[in-house]
């Protein structure tokens, strides 16, 4: 499962590499893969639009855009 770190403070705002959510800002440079059996309680879920935006941002970072 892909896990996104969410900054809940006010340091970060939505940018080309960060997506605003109801929970805080998803930072695409802090998305990690973890096995499902290592996860604890879920904090929240992204909407389909937010998930698609984060995926597009990750692809842009990997391509060096």
Secondary structure, 3 states (H helix, E strand, C coil): CEEEEEECCCCCCCECCEEECCCCEEEEEEEEECCHHHCCCCCCCCCHHHHHHHHHHHHHHHHCC
